[in-house]
Amino acid sequence: MRAALVTDPRGHTIRKTRYLAADRHLLRVDRETIGVGADAGRELMEAAEAQLDGCDCVVVSDYAKGVVTAELMSRVLAAARDRGVPVLVDPKHPDFSLYRGATVLTPNRAELAQATSEPCDSEASILRAARAAGRATGAAVLVTQSEQGMALFQGEEEIWRETSRAQAVRDVSGAGDTVIAVCALALAAGAELIQAAQLANAAAGVAVARSGPSALAPEELAQALAGAPPREPAPGRLVERQEAALIREGWRSQGLAVGLANGCFDLLHPGHVQLLQAAKDA
């Protein structure tokens, strides 16, 4: 399968500017064009249908930019249904009936509240909202709840709930993308829905412990599932860059600050002391 990119001359690529304080995400400013032209819209629908042949799973990330229209969703869902392919949707539209026929929705509490007029500030309210979303779409609803983890609803019942596995939450940017990607990959590989949700929650715990969006390595997910402590190098052993990055993220997930010191520490001098103090205060 090859990538099928559709270009719309009416608009431009969205530019997202993130403002940070140290490594903490404060806000984001988007420069964007909402919607697509008629020609690009038709081309996109044709490309999506063509790509379905050979797919094991479909992911629709609706960012409410006017690309995921009712017609597009209808055609994609019909084509996926004909092929027996599950469809997962990260929803942003306030009317979830747009996604009727999807297999799984992955809203956060704010998105679920907007679509159902429920405050989603308690387990009872989230249950009512998830039931409403399920009735509107026929989909299972996997609700992401930040530090409270995730809950999975199917039909009228909550069938699974798990608290967040994150030891520290630094930045939730990209966490929703991680959740739906891992969940979709698990379903495509033949996992049951609850197993897919468990994998997604473990992956999200790794993602939110970092600053900024980043890719999740399979080794990191395996480590998170095993509940293993962050890997530590043997004393005096050099490690490759990828392993060093995993060690660093393990420390960060424990809420530790990670600093870099050049040179050696055979002679401790005031510069070293200042560096260690700055790391302690970070």
C-alpha positions as CSV (number, residue, x, y, z in Angstrom):
1,M,0.0,0.0,0.0
2,R,1.3,3.4,-0.9
3,A,0.5,6.8,0.5
4,A,-2.2,8.8,-1.2
5,L,-1.8,12.5,-0.5
6,V,-4.4,14.9,-1.8
7,T,-3.4,18.6,-2.5
8,D,-5.8,21.4,-2.2
9,P,-4.6,24.7,-3.9
10,R,-7.2,26.7,-1.9
11,G,-5.5,26.2,1.4
12,H,-2.1,25.8,3.1
13,T,-0.6,23.4,5.5
14,I,-1.6,24.1,9.1
15,R,1.2,25.7,11.2
16,K,1.0,25.0,14.9
17,T,3.1,27.1,17.2
18,R,3.5,25.8,20.7
19,Y,4.6,28.0,23.6
20,L,6.5,26.3,26.4
21,A,7.8,27.2,29.9
22,A,10.9,25.1,30.3
23,D,9.4,21.8,28.9
24,R,5.8,22.5,30.0
25,H,3.3,23.1,27.3
26,L,1.3,26.4,28.0
27,L,-0.7,27.1,24.8
28,R,-0.8,26.6,21.0
29,V,-1.6,29.0,18.2
30,D,-2.8,27.5,14.9
31,R,-2.6,29.2,11.5
32,E,-4.9,27.3,9.2
33,T,-7.5,27.2,6.4
34,I,-10.8,25.5,7.3
35,G,-12.4,23.3,4.7
36,V,-11.4,21.9,1.4
37,G,-12.4,22.6,-2.2
38,A,-14.9,20.5,-4.0
39,D,-12.3,18.9,-6.3
40,A,-10.0,18.0,-3.5
41,G,-12.9,16.6,-1.5
42,R,-13.9,14.3,-4.3
43,E,-10.3,13.2,-4.8
44,L,-9.9,12.5,-1.1
45,M,-13.0,10.3,-1.0
46,E,-11.8,8.3,-4.1
47,A,-8.3,8.0,-2.6
48,A,-9.7,6.8,0.8
49,E,-11.9,4.1,-0.9
50,A,-9.0,2.9,-3.1
51,Q,-6.8,2.6,0.0
52,L,-9.3,0.4,1.8
53,D,-8.4,-2.7,-0.3
54,G,-5.8,-4.5,1.8
55,C,-6.4,-2.5,5.0
56,D,-6.9,-4.3,8.3
57,C,-8.2,-1.2,10.1
58,V,-9.2,2.4,9.4
59,V,-8.4,5.4,11.6
60,V,-10.2,8.7,11.1
61,S,-8.7,11.7,13.0
62,D,-11.3,14.4,12.8
63,Y,-9.7,17.7,13.8
64,A,-12.8,19.7,12.9
65,K,-11.0,21.5,10.0
66,G,-13.8,20.8,7.5
67,V,-12.1,17.8,5.9
68,V,-14.1,15.0,7.5
69,T,-17.5,15.8,6.1
70,A,-20.7,13.8,6.4
71,E,-20.3,12.6,2.8
72,L,-16.7,11.5,3.4
73,M,-17.6,9.6,6.6
74,S,-20.6,7.9,4.9
75,R,-18.5,6.7,2.0
76,V,-15.6,5.5,4.1
77,L,-17.9,3.7,6.6
78,A,-19.8,2.0,3.8
79,A,-16.7,0.9,2.1
80,A,-15.1,-0.4,5.3
81,R,-18.4,-2.2,6.2
82,D,-18.4,-3.9,2.9
83,R,-14.9,-5.2,3.5
84,G,-15.4,-6.1,7.1
85,V,-12.8,-3.6,8.3
86,P,-13.1,-1.9,11.7
87,V,-13.2,1.9,11.8
88,L,-11.8,3.9,14.7
89,V,-12.7,7.6,15.0
90,D,-11.1,10.4,17.1
91,P,-14.2,12.7,17.1
92,K,-14.3,16.5,17.2
93,H,-17.6,17.2,15.6
94,P,-20.3,18.1,18.2
95,D,-22.8,15.8,16.4
96,F,-21.6,12.2,16.9
97,S,-24.3,10.9,14.5
98,L,-21.8,11.9,11.8
99,Y,-19.8,8.8,12.8
100,R,-22.7,6.3,12.8
101,G,-21.4,2.9,11.8
102,A,-17.9,3.3,13.3
103,T,-16.5,0.5,15.4
104,V,-14.8,2.6,18.2
105,L,-14.9,6.3,19.2
106,T,-12.0,7.7,21.3
107,P,-13.3,11.0,22.7
108,N,-11.8,12.8,25.7
109,R,-14.2,14.1,28.4
110,A,-14.5,17.6,26.8
111,E,-15.4,16.2,23.4
112,L,-17.9,13.7,24.9
113,A,-19.5,16.5,27.0
114,Q,-19.8,18.8,23.9
115,A,-21.5,16.1,21.9
116,T,-24.0,14.9,24.6
117,S,-24.6,18.1,26.8
118,E,-23.5,16.0,29.8
119,P,-20.9,17.7,32.1
120,C,-18.9,14.5,32.3
121,D,-17.6,15.5,35.7
122,S,-18.5,12.2,37.4
123,E,-18.6,8.5,36.6
124,A,-22.4,8.6,36.5
125,S,-22.4,11.6,34.1
126,I,-19.7,9.9,31.9
127,L,-21.8,6.7,31.8
128,R,-24.8,8.6,30.6
129,A,-22.8,10.5,28.0
130,A,-21.2,7.3,26.7
131,R,-24.5,5.6,26.4
132,A,-25.8,8.5,24.4
133,A,-22.8,8.4,22.1
134,G,-23.2,4.7,21.7
135,R,-26.8,5.0,20.8
136,A,-26.0,7.8,18.3
137,T,-23.3,5.8,16.5
138,G,-23.6,2.1,17.4
139,A,-19.9,2.3,18.3
140,A,-18.0,1.3,21.4
141,V,-16.8,4.4,23.3
142,L,-13.3,4.6,24.7
143,V,-13.2,7.7,26.9
144,T,-9.8,9.2,27.7
145,Q,-9.8,10.9,31.1
146,S,-6.3,12.4,31.5
147,E,-4.8,11.4,34.9
148,Q,-7.9,9.3,35.6
149,G,-7.0,6.9,32.8
150,M,-9.6,5.4,30.4
151,A,-13.0,3.8,30.5
152,L,-14.5,1.6,27.8
153,F,-18.3,1.5,27.2
154,Q,-20.1,-0.9,24.9
155,G,-23.9,-0.8,24.5
156,E,-25.4,0.4,27.8
157,E,-22.6,-0.8,30.1
158,E,-19.1,0.1,31.1
159,I,-17.0,-3.0,30.4
160,W,-13.5,-1.9,31.4
161,R,-11.8,0.9,33.4
162,E,-8.2,1.5,34.3
163,T,-6.4,4.4,35.9
164,S,-3.6,6.1,34.1
165,R,-0.3,4.3,34.1
166,A,1.7,7.6,33.9
167,Q,3.9,8.3,36.8
168,A,4.1,11.9,35.8
169,V,2.1,14.0,33.3
170,R,4.3,16.5,31.5
171,D,2.5,17.1,28.3
172,V,-0.7,15.6,26.8
173,S,0.2,16.8,23.2
174,G,-0.3,13.9,20.9
175,A,-1.6,11.5,23.6
176,G,-5.0,11.1,21.8
177,D,-3.1,10.1,18.6
178,T,-1.1,7.6,20.5
179,V,-4.3,6.1,22.0
180,I,-6.1,5.6,18.7
181,A,-3.0,4.4,16.9
182,V,-2.2,1.7,19.4
183,C,-5.8,0.7,19.8
184,A,-6.2,0.4,16.0
185,L,-2.9,-1.6,15.6
186,A,-4.0,-4.0,18.3
187,L,-7.4,-4.6,16.7
188,A,-5.8,-5.1,13.3
189,A,-3.6,-7.7,14.9
190,G,-6.6,-9.6,16.2
191,A,-6.7,-8.4,19.8
192,E,-10.0,-8.1,21.7
193,L,-11.4,-4.7,22.3
194,I,-10.5,-4.7,26.0
195,Q,-7.0,-5.9,25.3
196,A,-6.6,-3.0,22.7
197,A,-7.8,-0.5,25.3
198,Q,-5.3,-1.8,27.9
199,L,-2.4,-1.5,25.4
200,A,-3.6,2.0,24.5
201,N,-3.7,3.1,28.1
202,A,-0.1,1.8,28.7
203,A,1.1,3.7,25.6
204,A,-0.6,6.9,26.7
205,G,1.1,6.6,30.0
206,V,4.5,6.7,28.3
207,A,3.5,9.5,25.9
208,V,2.2,12.0,28.5
209,A,5.4,11.6,30.6
210,R,7.3,13.4,27.8
211,S,7.5,17.0,26.7
212,G,6.0,17.4,23.2
213,P,4.7,14.8,20.7
214,S,7.0,11.9,20.0
215,A,6.9,8.4,18.6
216,L,6.5,5.4,20.9
217,A,9.1,2.6,20.6
218,P,7.9,-1.0,20.9
219,E,10.4,-1.6,23.7
220,E,8.9,1.3,25.7
221,L,5.4,-0.2,25.4
222,A,6.7,-3.6,26.4
223,Q,8.4,-2.1,29.4
224,A,5.3,-0.1,30.4
225,L,3.1,-3.3,30.2
226,A,5.6,-5.2,32.3
227,G,5.6,-2.5,34.9
228,A,9.4,-2.8,34.9
229,P,11.4,0.0,36.4
230,P,13.4,2.2,34.0
231,R,16.3,0.3,32.6
232,E,19.6,1.2,34.0
233,P,23.0,0.8,32.4
234,A,25.6,-1.3,34.1
235,P,28.2,0.9,35.8
236,G,30.7,2.2,33.4
237,R,29.0,0.7,30.3
238,L,28.5,2.9,27.2
239,V,25.0,2.8,25.6
240,E,23.8,3.6,22.2
241,R,21.8,6.7,21.6
242,Q,18.4,4.9,21.3
243,E,18.9,3.1,24.6
244,A,20.1,6.3,26.3
245,A,16.8,7.9,25.2
246,L,14.8,5.1,26.7
247,I,16.7,5.4,30.0
248,R,16.1,9.1,30.0
249,E,12.4,8.7,29.4
250,G,12.2,6.1,32.2
251,W,13.8,8.6,34.6
252,R,11.4,11.3,33.4
253,S,8.4,9.1,33.9
254,Q,9.4,8.9,37.6
255,G,9.3,12.7,37.8
256,L,13.1,13.0,37.7
257,A,14.9,15.9,36.0
258,V,17.6,14.7,33.5
259,G,20.7,16.9,32.9
260,L,23.7,16.5,30.7
261,A,27.2,17.1,32.0
262,N,30.3,17.1,29.8
263,G,33.8,16.1,30.9
264,C,34.4,14.1,34.0
265,F,33.7,14.3,37.7
266,D,37.0,13.1,39.1
267,L,37.5,16.6,40.6
268,L,34.3,18.2,41.9
269,H,34.4,22.0,41.3
270,P,31.8,24.8,41.7
271,G,30.5,24.4,38.1
272,H,29.5,20.9,38.9
273,V,27.8,21.9,42.1
274,Q,25.8,24.6,40.2
275,L,24.8,22.1,37.6
276,L,23.6,19.5,40.1
277,Q,21.7,22.2,42.1
278,A,20.0,23.4,38.9
279,A,19.0,19.9,38.1
280,K,17.6,19.4,41.6
281,D,15.6,22.6,41.3
282,A,14.2,21.9,37.9
